[in-house]
Amino acid sequence: MTSAPSEPTAGPGRQVWFPDTSALVTLAVHSPLQQAVVATLSTHDRVLVDAVAAELHGLAATAGPVSGWAGTALKQLDWLGTPVRVNDPVGTRLAVELQEQIAGGRALSHPMQHYGEAAIISLASRARYLRPLMLSDDYDARVAAKNHGVEPVSVHKLLHLMIRQGKVAAGQAASFSDALNTAGRAQDYTAAELASGHLGRVGQP
């Protein structure tokens, strides 16, 4: 079970959070949600992978609502610090392999699709003396992360952890979920479901 953000790390190393493209787009949909998550994770080490910023730039240049959210997300990156690159041959090769795994044989809608998540897993899975957690709203990316020793957490699962630690009230978390549902970004969850952590696929793996 993933320890809540405010709990001491269980096991060797310190918690380090790696938000991926999908999670940052989700947070950009609703400013109060983004602010609550930033307040919670700002007490922890965070890493912004350069490929995530690059993927956001690519999405911002497309059409549709995701474009606007990606543009908003690009303006909300300061709390994550200076982007880190995956630039050694081993890490880059692994990232490309992971991008293909996450795509699952489906054609990429743009060259950077899934590469942000793949770069996070490549970097985080090879880190020593750390406990990496990837904040991701991409189920296939979460599966890939889990398979490579990186603990995946969806935004809704993080809301559950925040409720459990008293960082946010269940009713407020439900209002965040309502906003995401209204935007077509996620299914809706009640305050009771968020408090219990019974989130189905969104709470897995």
LUMSEVO-33852 format. One record per atom (N, C-alpha, C, O): residue in one letter; y, z, x. Coordinates in steps of 0.1 Angstrom, whole numbers, padded with zeros to 4 digits, always signed. Example, Ala and Ser with C-alpha at 12.3 -4.5 7.8 and 13.67 -1.06 7.14 Angstrom:
2
A-0057+0078+0132A-0045+0078+0123A-0033+0078+0132A-0033+0085+0142S-0022+0071+0128S-0011+0071+0137S+0000+0079+0129S+0011+0080+0134
END
This chain:
205
M-0012+0000+0008M+0000+0000+0000M+0012+0000+0009M+0013+0007+0019T+0022-0008+0005T+0034-0009+0013T+0043+0004+0011T+0045+0008-0001S+0047+0010+0021S+0055+0022+0020S+0069+0018+0015S+0074+0007+0019A+0075+0026+0008A+0089+0023+0003A+0099+0023+0014A+0096+0029+0025P+0109+0015+0013P+0119+0013+0024P+0124+0026+0030P+0127+0026+0042S+0125+0037+0022S+0131+0049+0027S+0121+0058+0033S+0124+0068+0039E+0108+0055+0032E+0097+0063+0038E+0095+0060+0052E+0098+0049+0057P+0091+0070+0060P+0088+0068+0074P+0077+0058+0075P+0068+0057+0067T+0077+0050+0086T+0067+0040+0088T+0053+0047+0090T+0052+0057+0097A+0043+0042+0083A+0030+0047+0084A+0022+0039+0094A+0018+0027+0091G+0021+0044+0106G+0014+0036+0116G+0024+0033+0128G+0035+0037+0127P+0019+0027+0138P+0027+0024+0150P+0038+0014+0147P+0037+0005+0139G+0049+0017+0154G+0061+0008+0153G+0070+0011+0141G+0066+0019+0132R+0081+0005+0141R+0091+0007+0131R+0091-0005+0121R+0088-0016+0125Q+0095-0002+0109Q+0096-0013+0099Q+0107-0022+0103Q+0119-0018+0106V+0105-0035+0102V+0115-0046+0104V+0113-0055+0092V+0102-0061+0090W+0124-0058+0085W+0123-0067+0073W+0128-0081+0077W+0138-0082+0084F+0121-0090+0072F+0124-0105+0074F+0125-0111+0060F+0116-0115+0054P+0138-0112+0055P+0139-0119+0042P+0138-0135+0044P+0143-0140+0054D+0130-0141+0035D+0128-0155+0036D+0138-0163+0027D+0146-0157+0020T+0137-0176+0027T+0146-0184+0020T+0145-0181+0005T+0155-0180-0002S+0133-0181-0001S+0131-0179-0015S+0137-0165-0019S+0143-0165-0030A+0135-0155-0012A+0141-0142-0015A+0156-0142-0015A+0163-0136-0024L+0162-0148-0005L+0177-0149-0004L+0183-0157-0015L+0193-0154-0020V+0176-0167-0019V+0180-0175-0031V+0180-0166-0044V+0189-0167-0052T+0169-0159-0045T+0167-0150-0057T+0179-0140-0057T+0185-0138-0067L+0182-0134-0046L+0192-0124-0045L+0206-0130-0048L+0215-0123-0054A+0208-0143-0045A+0220-0149-0047A+0223-0152-0062A+0234-0154-0066V+0213-0151-0070V+0214-0154-0084V+0222-0143-0091V+0230-0146-0101H+0221-0131-0086H+0227-0119-0093H+0233-0110-0083H+0226-0103-0076S+0246-0110-0083S+0253-0102-0072S+0250-0087-0073S+0248-0081-0062P+0249-0080-0084P+0245-0066-0084P+0231-0064-0078P+0229-0054-0071L+0222-0073-0080L+0209-0072-0074L+0210-0073-0059L+0204-0065-0052Q+0217-0083-0055Q+0219-0085-0040Q+0225-0073-0034Q+0221-0069-0023Q+0235-0067-0040Q+0242-0056-0034Q+0233-0043-0034Q+0233-0036-0024A+0224-0042-0044A+0215-0030-0044A+0204-0032-0033A+0201-0022-0026V+0199-0044-0031V+0189-0046-0021V+0195-0045-0007V+0189-0039+0002V+0207-0050-0005V+0214-0048+0008V+0216-0033+0011V+0214-0029+0022A+0220-0026+0001A+0223-0011+0003A+0210-0004+0007A+0210+0005+0015T+0199-0009+0001T+0186-0002+0004T+0180-0006+0018T+0176+0002+0025L+0181-0019+0021L+0175-0024+0034L+0185-0022+0046L+0180-0024+0057S+0197-0019+0043S+0207-0018+0055S+0204-0007+0064S+0209-0006+0075T+0196+0003+0059T+0192+0014+0068T+0180+0011+0076T+0175+0019+0084H+0175-0001+0075H+0163-0006+0082H+0167-0017+0092H+0177-0024+0089D+0159-0020+0102D+0161-0032+0110D+0158-0044+0101D+0148-0045+0094R+0166-0054+0103R+0165-0067+0096R+0166-0078+0106R+0173-0077+0116V+0159-0089+0103V+0159-0101+0111V+0161-0113+0103V+0154-0115+0093L+0171-0121+0106L+0173-0134+0100L+0168-0145+0109L+0173-0146+0120V+0158-0152+0105V+0153-0163+0113V+0161-0175+0111V+0164-0179+0100D+0165-0182+0122D+0174-0194+0122D+0169-0204+0112D+0177-0211+0105A+0155-0206+0111A+0150-0216+0102A+0153-0213+0088A+0154-0223+0080V+0154-0201+0084V+0158-0197+0071V+0172-0202+0067V+0174-0207+0057A+0181-0199+0077A+0195-0204+0075A+0195-0219+0074A+0203-0225+0066A+0187-0226+0082A+0187-0240+0082A+0181-0245+0069A+0186-0255+0063E+0171-0239+0063E+0165-0243+0050E+0175-0241+0039E+0176-0249+0030L+0183-0230+0040L+0193-0228+0030L+0204-0238+0030L+0209-0243+0020H+0208-0243+0042H+0217-0254+0044H+0212-0266+0037H+0219-0273+0030G+0199-0269+0039G+0193-0281+0033G+0193-0280+0018G+0196-0290+0011L+0189-0268+0013L+0189-0267-0002L+0203-0268-0008L+0205-0273-0019A+0213-0263+0000A+0227-0263-0005A+0232-0277-0007A+0241-0280-0014A+0226-0287+0000A+0230-0301+0000A+0223-0309-0011A+0225-0320-0013T+0213-0302-0018T+0206-0309-0029T+0213-0307-0042T+0224-0301-0043A+0207-0312-0053A+0213-0311-0066A+0206-0300-0074A+0195-0295-0070G+0212-0295-0085G+0206-0285-0093G+0210-0271-0090G+0218-0269-0081P+0206-0262-0099P+0210-0248-0097P+0207-0242-0084P+0214-0233-0079V+0195-0245-0078V+0191-0240-0065V+0201-0243-0055V+0203-0234-0045S+0208-0254-0056S+0218-0258-0046S+0229-0248-0046S+0234-0243-0035G+0234-0244-0058G+0245-0234-0059G+0241-0221-0054G+0248-0214-0047W+0229-0216-0057W+0224-0203-0052W+0222-0203-0037W+0225-0193-0031A+0217-0214-0032A+0216-0215-0017A+0229-0214-0010A+0231-0208+0000G+0239-0221-0016G+0253-0220-0011G+0258-0206-0011G+0265-0201-0002T+0255-0199-0022T+0259-0185-0023T+0252-0176-0013T+0258-0168-0006A+0239-0179-0011A+0231-0171-0002A+0237-0173+0013A+0237-0163+0020L+0241-0185+0016L+0247-0187+0029L+0259-0179+0032L+0262-0175+0043K+0266-0175+0021K+0278-0167+0023K+0275-0152+0023K+0284-0143+0025Q+0262-0149+0021Q+0258-0135+0020Q+0249-0131+0032Q+0241-0121+0030L+0250-0137+0043L+0240-0135+0054L+0245-0125+0064L+0238-0121+0073D+0258-0121+0064D+0263-0112+0074D+0255-0099+0076D+0254-0094+0088W+0250-0094+0066W+0242-0081+0067W+0229-0083+0075W+0223-0073+0079L+0225-0095+0077L+0213-0097+0085L+0215-0100+0100L+0205-0101+0107G+0227-0101+0104G+0230-0102+0118G+0228-0116+0123G+0227-0126+0116T+0228-0118+0137T+0227-0131+0143T+0213-0137+0141T+0203-0130+0144P+0212-0149+0137P+0199-0156+0135P+0191-0156+0148P+0196-0158+0159V+0178-0155+0146V+0168-0155+0158V+0160-0168+0157V+0156-0172+0146R+0158-0175+0168R+0151-0187+0168R+0136-0185+0172R+0133-0176+0180V+0128-0194+0167V+0114-0195+0172V+0113-0207+0181V+0112-0218+0176N+0115-0205+0194N+0117-0217+0203N+0107-0218+0214N+0108-0227+0222D+0096-0209+0214D+0086-0212+0224D+0075-0221+0219D+0073-0220+0207P+0068-0228+0227P+0059-0238+0222P+0048-0232+0213P+0044-0238+0203V+0043-0220+0217V+0032-0214+0208V+0038-0210+0195V+0031-0213+0185G+0049-0204+0194G+0055-0200+0181G+0058-0212+0173G+0056-0212+0161T+0064-0223+0179T+0067-0235+0171T+0055-0242+0166T+0055-0246+0154R+0044-0243+0174R+0032-0249+0169R+0026-0241+0157R+0022-0247+0147L+0026-0228+0158L+0021-0219+0148L+0029-0221+0135L+0024-0222+0124A+0042-0222+0136A+0051-0223+0125A+0048-0236+0117A+0048-0237+0105V+0046-0247+0125V+0043-0260+0119V+0029-0259+0111V+0028-0264+0100E+0020-0253+0117E+0007-0251+0111E+0008-0243+0098E+0002-0246+0088L+0016-0232+0099L+0018-0224+0087L+0025-0231+0076L+0023-0229+0064Q+0035-0239+0080Q+0042-0247+0070Q+0032-0256+0062Q+0034-0257+0050E+0023-0262+0069E+0013-0270+0062E+0004-0262+0053E+0000-0266+0042Q+0000-0250+0058Q-0008-0241+0050Q-0001-0237+0037Q-0007-0237+0026I+0011-0233+0038I+0019-0229+0027I+0021-0240+0017I+0020-0238+0005A+0023-0252+0022A+0025-0264+0013A+0012-0267+0006A+0012-0273-0005G+0000-0263+0012G-0013-0265+0005G-0016-0279+0001G-0022-0282-0009G-0012-0289+0010G-0015-0303+0008G-0005-0310-0001G-0006-0322-0003R+0005-0303-0006R+0015-0309-0014R+0026-0315-0005R+0029-0309+0005A+0031-0326-0009A+0042-0333-0002A+0054-0324-0001A+0058-0317-0011L+0061-0323+0010L+0073-0315+0012L+0085-0322+0005L+0086-0334+0006S+0093-0315-0002S+0104-0321-0009S+0115-0324+0001S+0124-0332-0002H+0115-0317+0012H+0124-0319+0023H+0118-0314+0036H+0110-0305+0035P+0122-0319+0048P+0114-0315+0060P+0114-0300+0063P+0105-0295+0069M+0124-0292+0058M+0125-0278+0061M+0118-0269+0050M+0117-0257+0052Q+0113-0276+0040Q+0106-0268+0029Q+0095-0260+0035Q+0086-0265+0042H+0095-0247+0032H+0085-0237+0037H+0086-0234+0052H+0079-0225+0056Y+0094-0241+0059Y+0095-0238+0073Y+0101-0225+0076Y+0098-0218+0086G+0111-0220+0068G+0117-0207+0070G+0107-0196+0069G+0106-0188+0078E+0098-0197+0059E+0088-0187+0057E+0078-0188+0069E+0074-0178+0075A+0074-0200+0073A+0065-0202+0083A+0070-0197+0097A+0062-0191+0104A+0083-0199+0099A+0089-0194+0112A+0089-0179+0112A+0087-0173+0123I+0092-0173+0100I+0091-0158+0100I+0077-0153+0103I+0076-0144+0112I+0067-0158+0097I+0053-0154+0100I+0050-0156+0114I+0043-0147+0120S+0053-0168+0120S+0050-0171+0134S+0057-0160+0143S+0050-0155+0152L+0069-0157+0140L+0076-0147+0149L+0071-0133+0147L+0068-0126+0156A+0070-0129+0134A+0067-0115+0131A+0053-0112+0134A+0050-0101+0139S+0044-0122+0133S+0029-0119+0135S+0027-0117+0150S+0016-0111+0154R+0036-0121+0159R+0034-0120+0173R+0042-0109+0179R+0042-0106+0191A+0049-0101+0171A+0057-0090+0175A+0049-0078+0178A+0039-0075+0171R+0052-0071+0189R+0044-0059+0192R+0053-0047+0190R+0065-0047+0190Y+0046-0036+0186Y+0053-0023+0184Y+0062-0023+0172Y+0071-0015+0172L+0060-0032+0163L+0068-0033+0151L+0059-0034+0139L+0047-0037+0140R+0064-0030+0127R+0057-0032+0115R+0065-0042+0107R+0074-0037+0099P+0062-0055+0107P+0070-0065+0101P+0067-0066+0086P+0055-0065+0082L+0077-0067+0078L+0076-0069+0063L+0084-0082+0060L+0095-0083+0064M+0078-0091+0052M+0085-0103+0048M+0089-0102+0033M+0080-0100+0025L+0102-0102+0030L+0106-0102+0016L+0106-0117+0012L+0113-0125+0017S+0097-0120+0002S+0095-0134-0002S+0091-0135-0017S+0084-0127-0022D+0097-0145-0023D+0093-0148-0037D+0084-0160-0038D+0083-0166-0049D+0078-0164-0027D+0069-0175-0026D+0055-0169-0025D+0052-0164-0014Y+0047-0171-0035Y+0033-0165-0035Y+0025-0170-0023Y+0019-0162-0016D+0025-0183-0021D+0017-0189-0011D+0021-0184+0003D+0013-0182+0012A+0034-0182+0005A+0040-0177+0017A+0035-0162+0019A+0032-0158+0030R+0035-0155+0008R+0030-0141+0009R+0016-0140+0013R+0012-0131+0021V+0008-0149+0008V-0007-0149+0011V-0008-0152+0026V-0015-0146+0033A+0000-0162+0031A-0001-0166+0045A+0004-0154+0054A-0002-0152+0064A+0014-0148+0050A+0019-0136+0057A+0008-0125+0058A+0005-0120+0069K+0002-0122+0047K-0008-0112+0047K-0020-0115+0056K-0025-0107+0063N-0023-0128+0056N-0034-0133+0064N-0031-0132+0079N-0040-0133+0088H-0018-0130+0083H-0014-0130+0097H-0008-0116+0100H-0001-0115+0110G-0011-0106+0093G-0007-0093+0096G+0007-0089+0093G+0012-0079+0099V+0014-0097+0085V+0027-0094+0081V+0027-0090+0066V+0022-0097+0058E+0032-0078+0063E+0032-0072+0050E+0042-0080+0041E+0054-0079+0044P+0037-0086+0030P+0046-0094+0021P+0051-0085+0010P+0043-0077+0004V+0063-0086+0006V+0069-0079-0005V+0078-0089-0013V+0087-0094-0008S+0075-0090-0026S+0084-0098-0035S+0097-0090-0038S+0097-0078-0036V+0107-0097-0043V+0119-0090-0047V+0115-0080-0059V+0121-0069-0058H+0107-0084-0068H+0103-0075-0079H+0095-0063-0074H+0097-0051-0078K+0087-0065-0064K+0079-0054-0058K+0089-0045-0050K+0087-0032-0051L+0099-0050-0044L+0109-0042-0037L+0116-0033-0048L+0119-0022-0045L+0119-0039-0059L+0126-0032-0070L+0117-0020-0074L+0122-0009-0076H+0104-0022-0075H+0095-0011-0078H+0096+0000-0068H+0097+0012-0071L+0096-0004-0055L+0097+0006-0044L+0110+0013-0045L+0111+0025-0042M+0121+0006-0048M+0134+0012-0049M+0134+0022-0061M+0140+0033-0059I+0128+0019-0072I+0127+0029-0083I+0119+0041-0079I+0124+0052-0082R+0108+0039-0072R+0100+0050-0068R+0107+0060-0058R+0105+0072-0058Q+0116+0054-0051Q+0124+0063-0041Q+0138+0067-0047Q+0145+0073-0039G+0140+0064-0059G+0153+0068-0065G+0165+0060-0061G+0176+0065-0062K+0163+0049-0055K+0174+0040-0050K+0180+0033-0062K+0192+0029-0061V+0173+0031-0073V+0178+0024-0084V+0171+0029-0097V+0159+0033-0096A+0177+0030-0108A+0171+0035-0120A+0162+0023-0126A+0165+0012-0124A+0152+0027-0133A+0143+0017-0139A+0150+0008-0148A+0148-0005-0149G+0159+0013-0156G+0167+0005-0165G+0176-0005-0158G+0178-0016-0163Q+0182-0001-0147Q+0191-0010-0139Q+0182-0021-0133Q+0186-0032-0133A+0170-0017-0128A+0161-0027-0122A+0157-0037-0133A+0156-0049-0130A+0155-0033-0145A+0152-0042-0156A+0163-0051-0159A+0161-0063-0162S+0175-0046-0158S+0187-0055-0160S+0188-0066-0149S+0192-0077-0152F+0184-0063-0137F+0183-0073-0126F+0173-0083-0130F+0175-0095-0129S+0161-0078-0134S+0150-0087-0138S+0154-0096-0149S+0151-0108-0149D+0162-0091-0159D+0166-0099-0170D+0175-0110-0166D+0174-0122-0170A+0184-0107-0156A+0193-0118-0151A+0185-0129-0144A+0189-0140-0145L+0175-0125-0136L+0167-0135-0130L+0159-0143-0140L+0157-0155-0138N+0154-0137-0150N+0147-0144-0161N+0156-0154-0168N+0152-0165-0171T+0168-0149-0171T+0178-0158-0178T+0181-0170-0170T+0183-0181-0175A+0181-0169-0156A+0184-0180-0147A+0172-0188-0145A+0173-0199-0138G+0161-0185-0150G+0148-0193-0148G+0142-0190-0135G+0134-0199-0130R+0146-0179-0129R+0141-0177-0115R+0128-0169-0115R+0121-0169-0105A+0125-0162-0126A+0113-0153-0126A+0110-0150-0140A+0119-0151-0149Q+0098-0145-0143Q+0094-0140-0156Q+0101-0127-0158Q+0106-0121-0148D+0102-0123-0170D+0108-0110-0173D+0099-0098-0172D+0087-0099-0174Y+0104-0087-0168Y+0097-0075-0167Y+0104-0063-0174Y+0117-0063-0173T+0097-0055-0180T+0103-0043-0186T+0106-0032-0176T+0100-0033-0165A+0114-0022-0179A+0116-0011-0170A+0103-0004-0167A+0101+0000-0156A+0094-0003-0177A+0081+0004-0175A+0073-0004-0165A+0066+0003-0157E+0072-0017-0167E+0064-0025-0157E+0069-0024-0143E+0062-0022-0134L+0083-0024-0141L+0088-0023-0128L+0086-0009-0122L+0083-0008-0110A+0087+0001-0130A+0085+0015-0126A+0070+0017-0122A+0067+0024-0112S+0061+0010-0129S+0046+0012-0126S+0042+0004-0115S+0032+0007-0108G+0049-0007-0112G+0044-0017-0102G+0034-0026-0107G+0028-0034-0099H+0031-0026-0120H+0021-0036-0126H+0028-0049-0128H+0032-0052-0139L+0028-0057-0118L+0036-0069-0118L+0028-0082-0118L+0034-0093-0117G+0015-0081-0118G+0006-0093-0118G+0008-0100-0105G+0008-0094-0094R+0008-0113-0105R+0009-0122-0094R+0021-0119-0085R+0020-0120-0073V+0032-0115-0092V+0045-0113-0084V+0043-0100-0075V+0050-0099-0065G+0034-0091-0079G+0032-0080-0070G+0021-0081-0060G+0017-0072-0053Q+0016-0093-0059Q+0005-0096-0050Q+0009-0106-0039Q+0019-0112-0041P+0001-0107-0028P-0011-0100-0025P-0007-0086-0020P-0016-0078-0017
END
